[in-house]
Amino acid sequence: MTPPRKRTAGRIAVLRREAVVTTVPVAVAALLAAAGPAAAGTAAAGTAGAAGAGDPYFPLEGNGGYHVAHYDLSLRYDPHTRHLDGRATLTARATQRLTRFDLDLKGLKVTGVTVDHVKAAYRRDGQELVITPRTALRKGRTFRVAVDYGGTPGPVTDPDGSPDGWIPTDDGAFVAGEPQGAMTWFPANGHPEDKSSYDFSLTVPEGHTAVANGVYRGRHTAHGRTTFRWRQSEPMAAYLATATIGTFDVERYTTRDGIEVYNAVDPRAAAAAAPVLKKLPSVLAWESRLFGPYPFRAAGSIVDHAPDVGYALETQTRPVYDRAPALSTLVHENAHQWFGDSVSLTRWKDIWLNEGFATYAEWLYSEQHGGASAQQTFDALYARPASDGLWAYPPGDPGGPAHLFGTPVYARGAMTLHELRRAVGDRAFFRILRAWAAGHRHGHGTTAQFTALAERVSGRNVAGLLHTWLYEPGKPRRA
């Protein structure tokens, strides 16, 4: 994510179906075989699934007692009335005996719920949709829950004041879910620990385009409406899902590496966006050389006209931009495909593993493409006085959700990586980055795991250095 422009904190270079399906993609079997860490570790005692995944920053985000392997989302949206009708079908596995479980859903009206095709009781409790199946679900059982819902979706306001979720635009919707917005448009197990595959069927008025994650699977127009189908086979956290809608110019091609690219650009941003988007294949190729093979089958960009949003987001496989992006923003959001999307958070306090890494990718790109070196960028930042906001709080635990996207997370997070690079040398440093991306591919990671990896790969004791830069308050002293 690039930090919202209305926040002064931020990145250095740019200063953010109508019926239940009866088959499931092959990848779902693998996803069902291993529950996400939240599902196994945070379920409440007894037989009711926990109402949250246990994250101290967002206590009610996610749910316990089950793991969602696959979402099938069938949505119909009218940009003129801003009305959404949806059916979400979730294929899940119980990680404990369940007499009741929750989904995250905010603001939309539920009209029916079934569990394995049998009507289930449900009630609303704030952002929780509490579901009671007719019979208890035994531990290890695979089940399907279908939720019919509708209404006028809108964003949530994050603790830092920025909008998040389903954000209406003058011709559709800008859909960006970090950190808590997925629940504004579909019922979800919304914490990043629970990753799933997705199918999307998105119906909009003819002339509009609906863009989601993963591989484009075609469209069909009838009776003045067009349905777009998408499939995200690799595991994805709910906050990285999108269903952005607008009147877009569309470009499709396949890179030399076989990556299917789909770009959707609002005509008002097309002229400014074209020179940057043209560089996407070379940016992906460069990042692949540094970080390892690109982790997904598809890539691309959604460039919307959404002047009230103020940020871009690394929605998986296809980042969404509120306006024509700068090249540094394109580099940043696509670096997240490795760091943040493929390798996901275990807890939100580790957000530097996303943003520090993507910011440092910008520094590396500049260094290797005729711009300022990473050392020069570091030195300019380190010259800031101890009273500067850069040193306001440590990036390894920002202290709460209001600080997730502030300057220390991005810039001091990147500085941490640069100090690690100086300590271990380039050869070991880039081996560490590639090993991190490969070893946690399509999974999760923590700062402790990264520290252990850095020591193992480099053969150096760097735990103290990383602790200083990530956790000590104030301006760190350089070694």
ZABAMAR-676264 format. One record per residue (C-alpha): x, y, z; residue number from 1; chain; residue in one letter. Coordinates in pm, 1 decimal. Layout:
PT         x         y         z  num  cadena  residuo
PT         X         Y         Z  NUM       A        a
...
END
This chain:
PT         x         y         z  num  cadena  residuo
PT       0.0       0.0       0.0    1       A        m
PT     113.8     354.4     -61.4    2       A        t
PT      17.1     568.7     236.9    3       A        p
PT    -281.4     799.4     180.8    4       A        p
PT    -172.9    1134.3      46.1    5       A        r
PT    -381.6    1319.6     298.0    6       A        k
PT    -154.6    1170.1     562.3    7       A        r
PT     178.2    1351.0     572.0    8       A        t
PT     354.3    1026.0     654.7    9       A        a
PT     462.7     816.2     368.4   10       A        g
PT     678.0     674.2     102.2   11       A        r
PT     996.6     861.9      20.8   12       A        i
PT     992.1     848.3    -356.0   13       A        a
PT     638.2     974.3    -407.2   14       A        v
PT     613.5    1219.2    -133.8   15       A        l
PT    -145.7     415.7     -66.5   16       A        r
PT   -2395.2   -1670.2    -903.9   17       A        r
PT   -2716.9   -1722.2    -847.8   18       A        e
PT   -2679.4   -2079.4    -709.1   19       A        a
PT   -2432.7   -2272.3    -498.9   20       A        v
PT   -2158.6   -2421.2    -713.3   21       A        v
PT   -2121.0   -2794.8    -702.8   22       A        t
PT   -1754.2   -2813.8    -794.1   23       A        t
PT   -1449.5   -2648.9    -643.0   24       A        v
PT   -1114.7   -2574.7    -813.8   25       A        p
PT    -850.7   -2840.2    -766.2   26       A        v
PT    -641.9   -2602.3    -553.5   27       A        a
PT    -910.4   -2600.7    -285.9   28       A        v
PT    -820.7   -2954.4    -179.9   29       A        a
PT    -471.7   -2838.5     -86.6   30       A        a
PT    -607.8   -2536.3      94.5   31       A        l
PT    -844.8   -2751.2     293.6   32       A        l
PT    -563.3   -2983.1     389.7   33       A        a
PT    -393.6   -2718.1     602.8   34       A        a
PT    -589.6   -2468.7     806.6   35       A        a
PT    -445.6   -2120.2     842.4   36       A        g
PT    -264.7   -2057.3    1168.7   37       A        p
PT    -547.8   -1843.7    1307.3   38       A        a
PT    -803.0   -2117.0    1259.8   39       A        a
PT    -603.3   -2368.8    1454.4   40       A        a
PT    -476.8   -2141.4    1727.4   41       A        g
PT    -742.2   -1889.7    1827.0   42       A        t
PT   -1070.9   -2077.2    1851.7   43       A        a
PT   -1259.7   -2013.4    2170.8   44       A        a
PT   -1299.8   -2291.0    2423.0   45       A        a
PT   -1609.5   -2501.6    2378.4   46       A        g
PT   -1799.2   -2539.9    2054.5   47       A        t
PT   -1851.5   -2179.4    1938.8   48       A        a
PT   -1594.9   -2039.1    1698.2   49       A        g
PT   -1417.1   -1729.8    1826.3   50       A        a
PT   -1548.2   -1393.1    1707.7   51       A        a
PT   -1196.1   -1277.5    1619.4   52       A        g
PT    -857.3   -1412.0    1516.1   53       A        a
PT    -689.2   -1266.9    1822.9   54       A        g
PT    -503.2    -977.9    1660.5   55       A        d
PT    -456.3    -702.1    1920.5   56       A        p
PT    -482.1    -428.8    1656.2   57       A        y
PT    -816.9    -554.0    1518.6   58       A        f
PT    -967.2    -787.2    1782.1   59       A        p
PT   -1280.6    -874.0    1581.6   60       A        l
PT   -1110.1    -919.4    1244.4   61       A        e
PT   -1119.6   -1281.0    1132.7   62       A        g
PT   -1283.7   -1568.2    1316.5   63       A        n
PT   -1189.7   -1890.4    1492.7   64       A        g
PT   -1292.5   -2252.0    1457.0   65       A        g
PT   -1262.2   -2295.9    1082.3   66       A        y
PT   -1047.2   -2226.2     778.9   67       A        h
PT   -1194.5   -2100.3     451.0   68       A        v
PT   -1036.6   -2278.4     156.0   69       A        a
PT   -1238.7   -2112.0    -117.9   70       A        h
PT   -1475.1   -1820.7    -178.0   71       A        y
PT   -1718.2   -1814.8    -467.4   72       A        d
PT   -1849.0   -1458.1    -493.4   73       A        l
PT   -2138.9   -1375.7    -724.6   74       A        s
PT   -2212.2   -1003.6    -722.8   75       A        l
PT   -2444.8    -774.5    -914.2   76       A        r
PT   -2384.2    -399.9    -882.9   77       A        y
PT   -2561.6     -97.0   -1027.2   78       A        d
PT   -2335.4     211.7   -1019.7   79       A        p
PT   -2635.7     440.6   -1069.1   80       A        h
PT   -2830.3     326.1    -763.1   81       A        t
PT   -2517.5     196.8    -583.3   82       A        r
PT   -2707.2    -119.0    -492.5   83       A        h
PT   -2525.4    -449.4    -453.3   84       A        l
PT   -2679.1    -798.5    -451.0   85       A        d
PT   -2451.2   -1085.5    -361.4   86       A        g
PT   -2421.4   -1450.9    -288.7   87       A        r
PT   -2107.2   -1574.4    -119.0   88       A        a
PT   -2041.7   -1947.2    -105.9   89       A        t
PT   -1755.7   -2046.8     124.0   90       A        l
PT   -1594.7   -2389.8     128.7   91       A        t
PT   -1441.6   -2436.0     473.5   92       A        a
PT   -1304.4   -2692.0     715.3   93       A        r
PT   -1390.6   -2698.3    1084.2   94       A        a
PT   -1080.4   -2692.6    1304.7   95       A        t
PT   -1286.3   -2770.7    1615.2   96       A        q
PT   -1635.9   -2899.1    1684.7   97       A        r
PT   -1864.9   -2612.1    1586.9   98       A        l
PT   -2216.8   -2542.7    1702.9   99       A        t
PT   -2179.3   -2179.3    1595.7  100       A        r
PT   -1936.0   -1968.2    1395.5  101       A        f
PT   -1896.5   -1610.3    1277.1  102       A        d
PT   -1825.1   -1429.4     952.5  103       A        l
PT   -1718.1   -1066.7     921.7  104       A        d
PT   -1982.4    -858.2     740.2  105       A        l
PT   -2062.0    -492.9     793.0  106       A        k
PT   -2360.9    -287.7     682.2  107       A        g
PT   -2531.6    -515.8     428.6  108       A        l
PT   -2861.6    -697.9     485.9  109       A        k
PT   -2852.2   -1076.4     498.2  110       A        v
PT   -3156.2   -1248.0     346.4  111       A        t
PT   -3062.7   -1613.3     388.8  112       A        g
PT   -2792.2   -1852.7     506.1  113       A        v
PT   -2746.3   -2222.6     440.0  114       A        t
PT   -2486.5   -2468.7     564.5  115       A        v
PT   -2448.6   -2765.4     330.8  116       A        d
PT   -2773.3   -2662.7     156.7  117       A        h
PT   -2970.8   -2667.0     483.2  118       A        v
PT   -3111.4   -2342.3     619.8  119       A        k
PT   -2916.6   -2213.0     916.1  120       A        a
PT   -3010.2   -1966.3    1186.9  121       A        a
PT   -2823.4   -1636.4    1187.8  122       A        y
PT   -2810.5   -1303.4    1365.1  123       A        r
PT   -2610.4    -981.8    1344.1  124       A        r
PT   -2381.1    -857.5    1618.9  125       A        d
PT   -2198.8    -546.9    1498.8  126       A        g
PT   -1959.9    -655.3    1225.1  127       A        q
PT   -2020.1   -1022.2    1309.5  128       A        e
PT   -2261.7   -1244.7    1120.9  129       A        l
PT   -2326.9   -1521.2    1375.4  130       A        v
PT   -2435.3   -1849.5    1211.7  131       A        i
PT   -2582.6   -2152.4    1388.4  132       A        t
PT   -2607.4   -2460.2    1165.0  133       A        p
PT   -2894.3   -2701.8    1221.8  134       A        r
PT   -2652.6   -2969.6    1337.7  135       A        t
PT   -2306.9   -2928.7    1487.3  136       A        a
PT   -2004.8   -2956.7    1258.5  137       A        l
PT   -1749.4   -3209.4    1372.4  138       A        r
PT   -1382.1   -3119.6    1382.0  139       A        k
PT   -1219.6   -3184.4    1045.1  140       A        g
PT   -1545.0   -3168.2     848.9  141       A        r
PT   -1551.2   -2982.3     518.7  142       A        t
PT   -1867.1   -2774.7     481.6  143       A        f
PT   -2017.4   -2505.8     262.7  144       A        r
PT   -2191.6   -2197.4     384.2  145       A        v
PT   -2389.1   -1980.6     140.8  146       A        a
PT   -2493.0   -1627.9     233.2  147       A        v
PT   -2739.1   -1416.4      32.7  148       A        d
PT   -2713.8   -1046.3     102.1  149       A        y
PT   -2758.9    -701.1     -45.2  150       A        g
PT   -2776.0    -329.5      12.9  151       A        g
PT   -2571.4     -17.7     -46.9  152       A        t
PT   -2209.0     -88.6      40.3  153       A        p
PT   -1977.5     183.2     156.6  154       A        g
PT   -1633.9     219.0     311.7  155       A        p
PT   -1526.0     197.5     671.1  156       A        v
PT   -1310.5     471.0     817.5  157       A        t
PT    -981.3     338.3     944.9  158       A        d
PT    -824.4     451.4    1273.9  159       A        p
PT    -594.9     684.2    1076.3  160       A        d
PT    -894.1     849.2     905.4  161       A        g
PT    -861.6     696.6     559.4  162       A        s
PT   -1144.0     516.6     372.6  163       A        p
PT   -1119.1     141.2     330.9  164       A        d
PT   -1340.6    -115.3     156.0  165       A        g
PT   -1611.0     -49.6    -103.7  166       A        w
PT   -1558.7     315.1    -203.4  167       A        i
PT   -1815.9     443.6    -456.6  168       A        p
PT   -1687.4     648.3    -751.3  169       A        t
PT   -1869.5     851.8   -1016.1  170       A        d
PT   -1878.7     550.1   -1250.2  171       A        d
PT   -1853.4     248.5   -1019.4  172       A        g
PT   -1648.6     157.1    -714.9  173       A        a
PT   -1284.8     158.6    -603.2  174       A        f
PT   -1246.2    -154.9    -389.5  175       A        v
PT    -941.4    -166.1    -161.9  176       A        a
PT    -967.8    -364.4     160.0  177       A        g
PT    -657.8    -296.4     370.9  178       A        e
PT    -674.4    -345.2     661.9  179       A        p
PT   -1042.9    -417.9     735.1  180       A        q
PT   -1254.2    -335.7     429.7  181       A        g
PT   -1330.2    -683.1     290.4  182       A        a
PT   -1629.6    -708.5     524.2  183       A        m
PT   -1793.1    -410.4     352.5  184       A        t
PT   -1872.3    -616.0      42.1  185       A        w
PT   -1858.5    -988.5     122.6  186       A        f
PT   -1883.1   -1212.1     432.5  187       A        p
PT   -1534.3   -1326.8     519.4  188       A        a
PT   -1293.2   -1475.7     765.2  189       A        n
PT   -1116.1   -1145.5     735.0  190       A        g
PT    -778.1   -1174.6     906.7  191       A        h
PT    -468.0   -1218.0     685.0  192       A        p
PT    -386.3   -1547.3     859.0  193       A        e
PT    -678.8   -1712.9     676.3  194       A        d
PT    -588.5   -1731.7     306.5  195       A        k
PT    -810.4   -1882.8      38.6  196       A        s
PT    -864.5   -1923.3    -333.9  197       A        s
PT   -1139.8   -1723.0    -503.3  198       A        y
PT   -1384.2   -1729.3    -792.9  199       A        d
PT   -1561.2   -1407.2    -890.0  200       A        f
PT   -1870.3   -1358.4   -1104.6  201       A        s
PT   -1931.6    -983.2   -1129.5  202       A        l
PT   -2235.0    -845.4   -1315.7  203       A        t
PT   -2253.5    -477.2   -1409.8  204       A        v
PT   -2441.0    -264.5   -1664.9  205       A        p
PT   -2320.2    -308.9   -2020.7  206       A        e
PT   -2041.3     -62.8   -2093.0  207       A        g
PT   -1889.3    -100.8   -1746.9  208       A        h
PT   -1600.3    -331.8   -1658.6  209       A        t
PT   -1560.8    -528.7   -1334.1  210       A        a
PT   -1203.3    -625.6   -1246.1  211       A        v
PT   -1102.7    -873.8    -976.6  212       A        a
PT    -795.5   -1078.4    -887.8  213       A        n
PT    -621.6   -1355.1   -1072.5  214       A        g
PT    -683.3   -1489.7   -1421.0  215       A        v
PT    -950.7   -1338.4   -1644.1  216       A        y
PT   -1193.0   -1613.5   -1746.4  217       A        r
PT   -1418.8   -1428.7   -1986.5  218       A        g
PT   -1737.2   -1224.1   -1998.5  219       A        r
PT   -2091.6   -1260.5   -2119.8  220       A        h
PT   -2343.1    -988.1   -2209.3  221       A        t
PT   -2720.7   -1033.1   -2207.6  222       A        a
PT   -3018.2    -806.3   -2142.3  223       A        h
PT   -2803.8    -498.7   -2098.6  224       A        g
PT   -2569.7    -647.1   -1839.1  225       A        r
PT   -2222.9    -796.2   -1861.5  226       A        t
PT   -2085.8   -1062.8   -1629.1  227       A        t
PT   -1709.4   -1080.7   -1579.9  228       A        f
PT   -1549.4   -1397.6   -1438.6  229       A        r
PT   -1217.3   -1416.6   -1256.5  230       A        w
PT   -1025.1   -1687.9   -1072.9  231       A        r
PT    -756.0   -1639.3    -808.3  232       A        q
PT    -613.8   -1987.9    -758.3  233       A        s
PT    -322.6   -1907.8    -529.5  234       A        e
PT    -410.1   -1836.1    -164.6  235       A        p
PT    -513.5   -1478.0     -91.6  236       A        m
PT    -595.4   -1283.1     223.4  237       A        a
PT    -941.6   -1126.2     215.6  238       A        a
PT    -811.1    -770.5     239.1  239       A        y
PT    -627.9    -817.3     -91.5  240       A        l
PT    -945.5    -903.3    -286.7  241       A        a
PT   -1094.5    -644.1    -520.0  242       A        t
PT   -1398.7    -604.8    -743.4  243       A        a
PT   -1329.2    -259.7    -881.7  244       A        t
PT   -1590.9    -131.9   -1127.7  245       A        i
PT   -1578.1     151.0   -1378.6  246       A        g
PT   -1567.9     252.0   -1743.1  247       A        t
PT   -1219.3     131.0   -1827.4  248       A        f
PT    -995.6      96.0   -2128.5  249       A        d
PT    -865.1    -260.9   -2118.1  250       A        v
PT    -530.1    -397.4   -2233.7  251       A        e
PT    -440.4    -767.1   -2225.9  252       A        r
PT    -116.4    -945.4   -2310.9  253       A        y
PT     116.4   -1220.3   -2191.5  254       A        t
PT     473.5   -1150.1   -2083.0  255       A        t
PT     776.1   -1345.3   -2201.6  256       A        r
PT     759.8   -1533.6   -1872.7  257       A        d
PT     401.2   -1643.8   -1940.4  258       A        g
PT     232.3   -1405.3   -1694.7  259       A        i
PT    -116.1   -1301.3   -1806.6  260       A        e
PT    -144.6    -921.9   -1779.5  261       A        v
PT    -476.6    -737.6   -1758.4  262       A        y
PT    -470.2    -359.8   -1729.3  263       A        n
PT    -789.2    -158.1   -1677.9  264       A        a
PT    -750.5     219.4   -1698.0  265       A        v
PT   -1002.8     498.9   -1654.2  266       A        d
PT    -986.2     705.2   -1978.1  267       A        p
PT    -929.3    1019.5   -1772.6  268       A        r
PT    -601.1     874.0   -1646.8  269       A        a
PT    -495.6     690.7   -1963.5  270       A        a
PT    -250.5     943.0   -2106.7  271       A        a
PT     -64.7     988.4   -1778.1  272       A        a
PT     -66.3     617.0   -1693.4  273       A        a
PT      49.2     478.3   -2029.7  274       A        a
PT     425.7     548.5   -1999.5  275       A        p
PT     437.9     390.9   -1652.6  276       A        v
PT     222.7      85.5   -1729.2  277       A        l
PT     440.1      20.2   -2033.2  278       A        k
PT     721.1     -58.4   -1790.3  279       A        k
PT     526.8    -323.3   -1597.2  280       A        l
PT     684.5    -625.3   -1774.2  281       A        p
PT    1036.5    -492.7   -1715.2  282       A        s
PT     957.5    -408.7   -1351.5  283       A        v
PT     824.2    -760.5   -1291.3  284       A        l
PT    1127.8    -912.0   -1463.2  285       A        a
PT    1363.6    -698.6   -1251.6  286       A        w
PT    1184.3    -786.5    -928.5  287       A        e
PT    1186.9   -1153.9   -1025.3  288       A        s
PT    1564.3   -1143.9   -1063.9  289       A        r
PT    1601.1    -992.2    -716.0  290       A        l
PT    1327.1   -1170.9    -521.3  291       A        f
PT    1273.8   -1498.9    -707.5  292       A        g
PT    1006.5   -1615.6    -950.6  293       A        p
PT     688.4   -1408.1    -968.6  294       A        y
PT     446.2   -1588.4    -734.1  295       A        p
PT     124.8   -1571.0    -940.4  296       A        f
PT     -13.1   -1658.8   -1282.8  297       A        r
PT    -154.7   -1312.4   -1350.9  298       A        a
PT     -52.0    -949.6   -1312.7  299       A        a
PT    -171.7    -608.7   -1417.4  300       A        g
PT    -303.9    -275.9   -1298.0  301       A        s
PT    -633.8    -106.1   -1222.1  302       A        i
PT    -599.2     269.1   -1265.9  303       A        v
PT    -916.3     441.1   -1149.7  304       A        d
PT   -1025.7     802.3   -1121.1  305       A        h
PT   -1086.6     818.1    -747.0  306       A        a
PT    -953.8    1152.5    -625.0  307       A        p
PT   -1105.5    1118.2    -278.2  308       A        d
PT    -919.1     795.4    -198.0  309       A        v
PT    -563.4     916.9    -183.8  310       A        g
PT    -368.4     589.1    -204.2  311       A        y
PT    -286.5     278.9    -405.7  312       A        a
PT    -310.8     -79.3    -280.4  313       A        l
PT    -134.5    -401.9    -371.1  314       A        e
PT    -453.6    -599.2    -441.4  315       A        t
PT    -322.8    -945.2    -526.7  316       A        q
PT    -201.6    -986.6    -885.3  317       A        t
PT    -349.3    -651.6    -991.6  318       A        r
PT    -277.1    -342.5    -779.0  319       A        p
PT    -541.7     -72.3    -775.8  320       A        v
PT    -436.9     291.2    -815.2  321       A        y
PT    -657.6     590.8    -737.6  322       A        d
PT    -490.9     785.1   -1021.1  323       A        r
PT    -210.9     739.6   -1275.8  324       A        a
PT      79.5     599.0   -1074.4  325       A        p
PT     435.7     718.1   -1064.1  326       A        a
PT     695.0     459.0   -1162.0  327       A        l
PT     807.0     431.9    -799.1  328       A        s
PT     449.4     349.1    -698.7  329       A        t
PT     431.3      76.8    -964.7  330       A        l
PT     756.4     -70.9    -830.4  331       A        v
PT     627.9     -51.1    -471.6  332       A        h
PT     289.4    -215.5    -528.0  333       A        e
PT     430.4    -493.7    -742.4  334       A        n
PT     707.8    -566.5    -491.5  335       A        a
PT     420.9    -637.4    -253.2  336       A        h
PT     321.7    -933.5    -470.5  337       A        q
PT     618.9   -1106.9    -307.3  338       A        w
PT     622.8    -920.7      25.6  339       A        f
PT     271.7    -890.1     165.9  340       A        g
PT      65.3   -1087.2     -85.3  341       A        d
PT     249.4   -1416.6    -134.2  342       A        s
PT     424.9   -1388.2     203.5  343       A        v
PT     151.2   -1252.4     430.1  344       A        s
PT     132.0   -1113.2     778.5  345       A        l
PT      67.9   -1322.6    1085.6  346       A        t
PT     -16.7   -1015.5    1294.7  347       A        r
PT     -73.8    -657.5    1182.7  348       A        w
PT     204.3    -526.4    1404.4  349       A        k
PT     447.9    -689.8    1159.2  350       A        d
PT     331.9    -454.5     881.4  351       A        i
PT     691.9    -345.4     823.3  352       A        w
PT     747.9    -685.1     658.0  353       A        l
PT     514.1    -556.1     387.0  354       A        n
PT     583.4    -185.3     369.0  355       A        e
PT     949.4    -172.3     462.0  356       A        g
PT    1028.2    -433.7     197.6  357       A        f
PT     823.6    -262.8     -76.1  358       A        a
PT     978.5      74.1       7.7  359       A        t
PT    1327.1     -72.8      -5.4  360       A        y
PT    1240.6    -216.0    -347.1  361       A        a
PT    1190.4     144.5    -460.3  362       A        e
PT    1535.8     234.5    -329.5  363       A        w
PT    1691.3     -61.2    -507.0  364       A        l
PT    1514.6      23.2    -832.8  365       A        y
PT    1644.5     378.7    -814.7  366       A        s
PT    1993.7     255.1    -736.3  367       A        e
PT    2000.3      16.2   -1030.5  368       A        q
PT    1833.3     251.6   -1280.4  369       A        h
PT    2044.9     563.2   -1262.6  370       A        g
PT    1890.0     732.8    -961.6  371       A        g
PT    1995.9     785.5    -603.2  372       A        a
PT    2164.3     491.0    -437.2  373       A        s
PT    2003.0     319.5    -141.5  374       A        a
PT    2288.5     454.7      72.1  375       A        q
PT    2216.6     810.8     -40.7  376       A        q
PT    1848.8     771.4      39.7  377       A        t
PT    1933.7     623.9     379.0  378       A        f
PT    2177.4     903.8     458.0  379       A        d
PT    1925.0    1175.1     369.1  380       A        a
PT    1672.6    1017.5     602.5  381       A        l
PT    1918.1     955.4     883.9  382       A        y
PT    2013.1    1323.0     875.7  383       A        a
PT    1667.8    1411.8    1005.4  384       A        r
PT    1674.1    1528.6    1367.4  385       A        p
PT    1560.9    1307.3    1652.7  386       A        a
PT    1244.2    1519.6    1678.4  387       A        s
PT    1135.6    1427.5    1324.0  388       A        d
PT     826.1    1208.9    1276.2  389       A        g
PT    1045.5     941.9    1117.1  390       A        l
PT    1152.9     846.5    1470.5  391       A        w
PT     808.5     883.9    1632.7  392       A        a
PT     762.3     512.2    1699.8  393       A        y
PT     941.4     187.4    1612.3  394       A        p
PT     826.3       8.8    1296.0  395       A        p
PT     835.3    -342.5    1443.2  396       A        g
PT     532.0    -265.6    1657.4  397       A        d
PT     377.5      70.5    1563.3  398       A        p
PT     166.6      76.5    1877.9  399       A        g
PT    -180.2      48.7    1725.3  400       A        g
PT    -381.5      57.4    1403.9  401       A        p
PT    -364.7     436.8    1369.3  402       A        a
PT       8.3     407.9    1292.3  403       A        h
PT       6.7     116.7    1047.8  404       A        l
PT      77.3     333.3     744.0  405       A        f
PT     299.2     602.9     889.4  406       A        g
PT     649.3     713.4     794.6  407       A        t
PT     836.7     491.2    1045.0  408       A        p
PT     678.8     173.3     906.5  409       A        v
PT     777.0     259.2     549.6  410       A        y
PT    1099.5     456.8     574.9  411       A        a
PT    1252.5     325.5     897.9  412       A        r
PT    1140.5     -22.9     791.3  413       A        g
PT    1340.4      20.7     469.1  414       A        a
PT    1632.0     165.6     667.0  415       A        m
PT    1630.3    -150.2     877.6  416       A        t
PT    1680.3    -359.2     565.1  417       A        l
PT    1958.8    -131.3     448.0  418       A        h
PT    2140.5    -165.9     779.8  419       A        e
PT    2102.2    -543.0     750.0  420       A        l
PT    2246.9    -524.0     397.6  421       A        r
PT    2546.4    -324.5     523.4  422       A        r
PT    2603.3    -572.0     805.0  423       A        a
PT    2595.2    -893.7     600.3  424       A        v
PT    2699.7    -774.7     254.4  425       A        g
PT    2512.1    -775.3     -74.1  426       A        d
PT    2554.2   -1143.8    -154.4  427       A        r
PT    2406.5   -1264.0     173.9  428       A        a
PT    2144.3    -989.0     181.9  429       A        f
PT    1989.4   -1077.2    -152.0  430       A        f
PT    2005.8   -1446.0     -64.2  431       A        r
PT    1803.1   -1359.2     246.9  432       A        i
PT    1536.0   -1177.4      44.4  433       A        l
PT    1502.6   -1463.7    -202.5  434       A        r
PT    1497.6   -1724.9      74.8  435       A        a
PT    1226.1   -1531.5     260.2  436       A        w
PT    1005.7   -1512.5     -48.4  437       A        a
PT    1065.1   -1878.6    -138.3  438       A        a
PT    1041.7   -2027.6     208.6  439       A        g
PT     712.0   -1856.8     295.0  440       A        h
PT     561.2   -1854.9     -55.2  441       A        r
PT     179.2   -1842.5     -35.4  442       A        h
PT     206.9   -1856.2     343.2  443       A        g
PT     283.9   -1629.5     636.6  444       A        h
PT     580.2   -1488.7     821.7  445       A        g
PT     679.4   -1307.6    1139.6  446       A        t
PT     964.0   -1074.7    1230.9  447       A        t
PT    1111.3   -1344.9    1453.0  448       A        a
PT    1117.4   -1586.3    1159.6  449       A        q
PT    1282.0   -1325.9     936.8  450       A        f
PT    1547.0   -1258.0    1199.0  451       A        t
PT    1622.1   -1629.6    1234.3  452       A        a
PT    1645.0   -1665.4     855.9  453       A        l
PT    1878.9   -1367.2     824.8  454       A        a
PT    2113.5   -1517.5    1084.1  455       A        e
PT    2102.7   -1863.7     929.9  456       A        r
PT    2170.4   -1744.3     573.8  457       A        v
PT    2435.6   -1486.5     663.2  458       A        s
PT    2603.2   -1673.8     945.4  459       A        g
PT    2606.1   -1346.4    1137.1  460       A        r
PT    2449.1   -1243.1    1466.4  461       A        n
PT    2212.6    -967.5    1347.2  462       A        v
PT    1934.3   -1006.4    1602.5  463       A        a
PT    2061.5    -712.2    1805.1  464       A        g
PT    2084.7    -483.4    1502.2  465       A        l
PT    1733.7    -573.6    1387.0  466       A        l
PT    1595.7    -527.9    1737.1  467       A        h
PT    1748.8    -180.5    1759.7  468       A        t
PT    1603.9     -63.5    1431.2  469       A        w
PT    1267.0    -232.5    1467.8  470       A        l
PT    1181.1    -198.6    1834.9  471       A        y
PT    1384.1      63.9    2016.1  472       A        e
PT    1214.4     404.6    2052.1  473       A        p
PT    1372.8     719.7    1917.3  474       A        g
PT    1647.5     762.6    1662.5  475       A        k
PT    1875.9     458.5    1656.4  476       A        p
PT    2250.4     496.2    1682.2  477       A        r
PT    2436.4     355.5    1387.2  478       A        r
PT    2677.9      71.9    1448.9  479       A        a
END
